Structures are given as structure tokens and as C-alpha cells.
Amino acid sequence: MNETTKNAILALADAIEQDEVVINYKAAKENFDNDDTLSTKINEYTVQRMIFEKAAADENKDEELLKQIDNRMKELYEEVMANPVMVALANAENELNELLNVLNSEIQSRVIPESQHSCGGDCSACGGCH
């Protein structure tokens, strides 16, 4: 990589780091990392899942136990996914992924121009072969 490209990448990284989407993501991630209640629920879900998998693999499965564990896992999952901190993180991650996809597409279209016109195989939406 030449020095011009390296400097451009660093400048772009600096600009992206100052983008509102990235700033929002970092704040949401920090809130998530510092939410002990949410962390406890996620950890419990993970433990419940491990217990469920072990119990499900047992030759003498206890179906009632499996049902109870499954119900608790569903309850924990719903609580975690409804938590405002988790919702904010998921939304921030989606926005960050969109930004990174746009960035990647733009770079790819400049480096490999024909990638914009590649055939997706669905002729119904085709504007004609290039």
C-alpha cells in the first residue's frame, strides 16, 4: 500500500469516527456494557441454554424439565430484547452496519467498477445486460 492510500484511509477512518452513527453506536455499546441488570439476564440466558442443551442430549430426557428451561429461556430472551438499552444497541448496530455497507459499496464500485453491474440472476428486475 502506498503512502497516499494509507493517509487517505486514516483520514477516512478519522472522519467516520466523528460520524453521528458511530458516536451513537459507541454510546449505546457503552450503556450496554455498563448495564449490570441486562448483563445478568444475558448470562442467565446463556447458562439456561447450556443446561437445556445438556438435558436435551441426555438419554433419559426429562421433558418437564426441558419445558421449564425452555420457558425460562423465552422469558429471559423477551426481557433482554425489550430492554431499552438492548433496543438502542440493536438500532445503533443496524445504523452502523448500513454506514459500513455504503462505505464498502462505494469503495468496491471505485476499485471494481463492473461490480455495480454484476448480474444477480433475477431477470425480472434487470435493466439489460451490460
Long-range contacts (C-beta under 8 A, 24 or more apart in sequence): 16-99, 16-103, 19-99, 21-92, 21-95, 21-96, 21-98, 21-99, 22-96, 22-99, 24-92, 24-95, 25-92, 25-93, 25-95, 25-96, 27-92, 28-85, 28-88, 28-89, 28-91, 28-92, 28-93, 29-89, 29-92, 31-85, 31-88, 31-89, 32-85, 32-86, 32-88, 32-89, 35-83, 35-85, 37-83, 38-80, 38-83, 38-85, 38-86, 41-76, 41-79, 41-80, 41-83, 42-80, 44-76, 45-73, 45-76, 45-77, 45-80, 48-72, 48-73, 48-76, 49-73
